[in-house]
Amino acid sequence: MLILANVRERWSGFLGAFVAVLVGVALITTTLVIYDSARAKVQPRYAGTTALALPPQAVDADGSPEDRMPWSASEAEPLVSGLEKIPGVADAVVDRSFYAQAIRNGEPVTDEGADESGHGFGSARMAPYELVSGRAPAAANEVVVDRDLGAAVGSELTVNITEGREQFRVVGTVDGPGYYFSERFAAGQQPGVAAIALIPDKDADTGAIVSGAKKVVGDSGSVVSGDGRSELQPEYIEHKRFLGVQLISAMALLGLFTTVFVVASMLVLSTGMRRREIGLLRTVGASPKQIRRMILGEAAVVGLAGSVAGCLVGVAATPQLLSILKGLDVTPPGMEIDVAARPLLTGALVGVGVSVIGAWSASRKAAKVAPVEALLDSRSANTGMGRGRWIAGLTVLGLGVLLAIGTATSTADNRINMAIAATMTLIVAAALLTPVFVGPVGRFLTAPLQRGGKAAPVLVRAELVANPRRAASLVAPVIAAVGFAVLLSGMVSTMRVAYPAGEALKVAGQTIVTPDGTPGNTDEVVADNPVGKAALPTRAFVDTTPGENGENGENGEGAGSYTVLDVLGSRNAKWDKPGEAVLGEKTAGALGLKEGQEVPVRFADGATVTLRVSRVLPDDPARGDFVVARDLVREHDPAALTDDIFVPGGAKASAAVPGVALHDAAEYALADYNTDAKLTESLAMMLIVIAVGYSVIAVANSMAMAAHGRRRDFGVMKSAGGTVRQLLFTSAGETALVIVIGAALGVLVTLPPLAGMAAGLSESTSSDVGLHLNPGVVVLAVIGTLVAALCAGVAVTSKTLKRQAV
């Protein structure tokens, strides 16, 4: 009862924490609802199936489940035959997907999923997509297309496939997307079988079909039904979902950190202002355990109230976030908001948990209040740092320094995460150690103002020196706001300089042939540019089971012993040697392979080829980690498309084939960076808005709480002759000085991680990369924080003085 009474009677003191929890939970709830809504759904083209038979799943080098290992034609044939005999199954369709894209007026027809738009005609039955006109394709030069393409039955259509442009006769149209060829032609484009779809008879028993299919497939693969069919997703949709999940995960992580940081600082501030009240409770018999329980209980009540309100606000804000994500093109097509109970419950639990965790430090301090402090000023204990805070602050500072150093030595994939982790750690360290700096910095900054004989600078200086821990609680959200603004904008600015410069240096003097409106370069483009690097990528499966004499060998036990990895087919004379493979040191180590060993490699068509490891070389992204002869990849993966072609300076590059573009080194580097730059910069700006906006709210609340808690001080100063104008000026001066200190610390804590990141980029790109900041973003963050703090502090002070006048 005391807990509820305290929250009800002292609601203004808990308002700041309530707002902080509300905003944090709203952000987390919004991201969780988006994440839940973005989950993979069954694709429309599988809507007419009752189940899908899939090959066994291989693992990556880290042991995580990855790609399905396609069946060969001979392996799939008995499975199809057995599945067709299951009662209730109308047909068992081998589903193949490969590159197909129409060429109109010399340009490729825009299609995000072009690399998987080609199918055998049987796949049209899976949706089902019905024939609107014409008939099914029978010959190799016949095709059925989507009626929305506008190609008339009987007309000739140029379709770009892996070999290049081919002429096909349109023999029919269907009411769905895709290009449908004869089954024989489709098998030539994609010999491996990645899925067998079961189409049911009308009113067939789904459970019986699935059970029968599992018996037929046995250990050769698995059977999925219902929502499990969502496992098969077009690559471009998976890529968009991946980008969207990365973005909202970063938002949720930043929101969680900021919420814990801000709520903790606010609760410490409000609890510190209640020391006389807590001392009085100790005087009347309250034990330290009861005081601790009271503080934690109050935090839980405020957290619950803020969480409920935050969930409602988060749900209301979800459409706006979804609209932003759609504008960035990082959502699956047709994504809609689906509000379930799980995101709301998770958001509420996070809000309550964050509040209790944030109140833990405050409750420990409150439990140490002695009964005699009921007779003292509430600020009497705010004059120094305890041993525990010193130890915690220095420990976290040391960890932050180590992470900053690690930023310079980490890999490219981990460098950004390391920089963010180092900054978060240093922000916490700065907040813990701020009481040490506030007094000296306050004296230094106010020293020139004391010469004028004004009372205000003296009061400002005395307040900071006398109450450094209160000032530290006010500085904490400012450090977070400015720190994240400097870090995120600085990372983008530094990468904008580093990556194009490094990439241009790597390809200097070359002309690069890139796809333009197509997912990759066809063999026609490669033949038109016979000189230069033209890597042909595929996914292959390496058998890692030790055989006789330590050699790797097939064991016939499914995909469990197979590791999937990227394999590059090269036409470089050094690597283009039949029967041989060249490995990077890291890949060779992960697979347990050495020079001279033989290793079975299973390709996309289901065939297994034994290769000899001819060389193990230092890792080189330009060469590849597992390189084989180009003709070997083309033989076993007819659907593979070629990467960018790098034509040396002495040869002439050609763009005669539609769907390609030519770039020099600088243009290519900039275009390559700009591919992801828009998303990166948008993500950084969103995170900056979240961090700064959230921290601005926290700063405003903290300043308002501090001003309200000092109403007795204002009354004393007013009785001593201070005018309202002088007191408001004093309040504004204190606020401005706190913001300046917080901004300075916010900039300082981000410089080591940014410097480490610049050093790492300089080494990885082999170019001179310096530390680059974005002054405009930093100034806006500081000004926004200062304006919010001044408005809140002056408004509450003015209101307090008016009440005292009455």
Summary of the structure (lengths in Angstrom):
residues: 806
radius of gyration: 33.0
end to end distance: 34.0
largest distance: 101.5
contacts: 2868
relative contact order: 0.13
helix: 59%
strand: 16%
